[in-house]
Amino acid sequence: MVEAIYKPGLEGVIAGETTIAAVEQTSLSYRGYNIADLAENTTFEEVAHLLLYGDLPTSKQLSQLQTTLAQVRPLPQEVIQVLRKIPTDVPMMDVLRSTLSFAGHFDPVKGDAPDDLRRRAVWLMAVSAGVVAARFRLLKNREPLDPKPGLSHAAQLLYQAIGEEPDETATRLLDLTLILYAEHEYNASTFATRIVASTMSDMVSAIVAGVGTLKGPLHGGANEAAMNMLAQFDSADAASKWIREAFEKKHKVMGFGHRVYKNGDHRAHILEDELRTLAEQKGQTKWMEIYDAIKDPMVNEKKIYPNVDYPCGLTYYLLGLPIDMYTPLFVCSRVTGWCAHFIEQAMNNRLIRPLSRYTGPAERKVAPIAQRV
Ligand SMILES: CC(C)(COP(=O)(O)OP(=O)(O)OC[C@H]1O[C@@H](n2cnc3c(N)ncnc32)[C@H](O)[C@@H]1OP(=O)(O)O)[C@@H](O)C(=O)NCCC(=O)NCCS
């Protein structure tokens, strides 16, 4: 008999083992590679290979992955028809959740051996990006576009959404955010996908659970919530006034704080440097003044640091992307981490089934219905 322990929110509890990522106060690594090294020296496709296959690809392996992605990129017509039917005011995260579930009925991969699961993961990478791009176009009354051969995953996503090949800066920055978002061990959505895997359910069901979990503003939804907060200010002074009120009223400030990182999020540091350069290039330094007007008092007075969602929201905004697309873009990246965890759980499974502490009424007798008050 194992002795039961209770920690609200499972804080500090080790809920399983993993070889995929290590989240430490002082570092973040994917399969032993430091995130800063990956951010500087790899592309998202290489990181996807690292997560799904266990190591960075050789040139041949990378080109195989790119070929498979190109083969599975076109969305089934049935999926596009469903997208046309979803009302325009439905949030893109909900669209993605429903459409990924529906697309599961057209899964081209058969079987559940590890290699089948990896190919299914690559297909899910392609479908999630395809759905986000197609929804973007349909909302603008434009037809979804066929993929264009030869583009990177990030450039392809932007091309299929916007209809023009993105410039180098936009491609690089989207690629960087996809790398930074790809994996983060037992965060809430990954844990949800592992729970689904642990019942021996299927990968698409697990990914749908992941999308639903990521949507919340305490998790991935924070990139949209943070940008919605910044977008209400027209000056740094307005932001400073607002943060004072937020302190007084003890409001949560979205894009700040983290369950594990208590001295800052490594991903936020990496992205913030790039964001400052982007804002200068675009002549939009006003946004960095607003950004700092919230960040400085949070860090200096509250010692609560930005997480990756804070700079990410503004990065996407300065790239001209609609706010409703930010958490879906997070999905397009994290789907790789979720699938890696699904495979890891499935290959060495034990049903995830914790206990609860009962705090309800003591045992009592059922009264006949006529006597109940
Ligand atoms: C991510 C998050 C849920 C982690 O929460 P947690 O580990 O449960 O941290 P706690 O709620 O215990 O926070 C400790 C203290 O810091 C405060 N705090 C944490 N994040 C805060 C934030 N974003 N804004 C204001 N105060 C915050 C808490 O209110 C708490 O204060 P208290 O001790 O006076 O009650 C939390 O930081 C948060 O809600 N952040 C905003 C949403 C967000 O950006 N999510 C993306 C995460 S990557």
The ligand as a Tripos MOL2 file, in Angstrom:
@<TRIPOS>MOLECULE
LIG
   48    50     1     0     0
SMALL
NO_CHARGES

@<TRIPOS>ATOM
      1 C1          0.8200   30.4510  -14.2270 C.3       1 LIG1
      2 C2          0.1320   30.5330  -12.8770 C.3       1 LIG1
      3 C3         -1.2310   29.8850  -12.9680 C.3       1 LIG1
      4 C4          1.0100   29.8110  -11.8650 C.3       1 LIG1
      5 O1          0.3320   29.8610  -10.7020 O.3       1 LIG1
      6 P1          0.7830   29.1990   -9.3110 P.3       1 LIG1
      7 O2          1.9960   28.3810   -9.4440 O.co2     1 LIG1
      8 O3         -0.4220   28.5530   -8.7900 O.co2     1 LIG1
      9 O4          1.2300   30.4870   -8.5630 O.3       1 LIG1
     10 P2          0.4760   31.1200   -7.3710 P.3       1 LIG1
     11 O5         -0.9390   31.4370   -7.7950 O.co2     1 LIG1
     12 O6          0.6940   30.2410   -6.2030 O.co2     1 LIG1
     13 O7          1.2540   32.4770   -7.2100 O.3       1 LIG1
     14 C5          1.9760   32.8680   -6.0880 C.3       1 LIG1
     15 C6          1.6540   34.3330   -5.7960 C.3       1 LIG1
     16 O8          1.9800   35.1220   -6.9420 O.3       1 LIG1
     17 C7          0.8140   35.7750   -7.4140 C.3       1 LIG1
     18 N1          0.7950   35.6990   -8.8850 N.ar      1 LIG1
     19 C8          1.1870   34.6540   -9.6320 C.ar      1 LIG1
     20 N2          1.0220   34.9480  -10.9340 N.ar      1 LIG1
     21 C9          0.5190   36.1980  -10.9720 C.ar      1 LIG1
     22 C10         0.1280   37.0410  -12.0170 C.ar      1 LIG1
     23 N3          0.2470   36.6330  -13.2870 N.pl3     1 LIG1
     24 N4         -0.3520   38.2590  -11.7190 N.ar      1 LIG1
     25 C11        -0.4590   38.6760  -10.4470 C.ar      1 LIG1
     26 N5         -0.0990   37.9090   -9.3930 N.ar      1 LIG1
     27 C12         0.3770   36.6870   -9.6570 C.ar      1 LIG1
     28 C13        -0.3630   34.9890   -6.8590 C.3       1 LIG1
     29 O9         -1.5150   35.7820   -6.7710 O.3       1 LIG1
     30 C14         0.1690   34.5570   -5.5250 C.3       1 LIG1
     31 O10         0.0910   35.6530   -4.6500 O.3       1 LIG1
     32 P3         -0.3450   35.4360   -3.1070 P.3       1 LIG1
     33 O11         0.7370   34.5390   -2.5430 O.co2     1 LIG1
     34 O12        -0.3910   36.8180   -2.5620 O.co2     1 LIG1
     35 O13        -1.6730   34.7580   -3.1610 O.co2     1 LIG1
     36 C15        -0.0260   32.0110  -12.4360 C.3       1 LIG1
     37 O14         1.2460   32.6020  -12.3530 O.3       1 LIG1
     38 C16        -0.9210   32.7860  -13.3780 C.2       1 LIG1
     39 O15        -2.1450   32.7420  -13.2490 O.2       1 LIG1
     40 N6         -0.3240   33.5240  -14.3550 N.am      1 LIG1
     41 C17        -1.1360   34.2590  -15.3240 C.3       1 LIG1
     42 C18        -1.5390   33.3430  -16.4690 C.3       1 LIG1
     43 C19        -0.3970   32.9860  -17.3550 C.2       1 LIG1
     44 O16         0.3730   33.8190  -17.7790 O.2       1 LIG1
     45 N7         -0.2980   31.6990  -17.6640 N.am      1 LIG1
     46 C20         0.7170   31.1680  -18.5530 C.3       1 LIG1
     47 C21         1.6340   30.2900  -17.7810 C.3       1 LIG1
     48 S1          2.9860   29.7600  -18.7940 S.3       1 LIG1
@<TRIPOS>BOND
     1     1     2 1
     2     2     3 1
     3     2     4 1
     4     2    36 1
     5     4     5 1
     6     5     6 1
     7     6     7 2
     8     6     8 1
     9     6     9 1
    10     9    10 1
    11    10    11 2
    12    10    12 1
    13    10    13 1
    14    13    14 1
    15    14    15 1
    16    15    16 1
    17    15    30 1
    18    16    17 1
    19    17    18 1
    20    17    28 1
    21    18    19 ar
    22    18    27 ar
    23    19    20 ar
    24    20    21 ar
    25    21    22 ar
    26    21    27 ar
    27    22    23 1
    28    22    24 ar
    29    24    25 ar
    30    25    26 ar
    31    26    27 ar
    32    28    29 1
    33    28    30 1
    34    30    31 1
    35    31    32 1
    36    32    33 2
    37    32    34 1
    38    32    35 1
    39    36    37 1
    40    36    38 1
    41    38    39 2
    42    38    40 1
    43    40    41 1
    44    41    42 1
    45    42    43 1
    46    43    44 2
    47    43    45 1
    48    45    46 1
    49    46    47 1
    50    47    48 1
@<TRIPOS>SUBSTRUCTURE
     1 LIG1         1 GROUP 0 **** ****
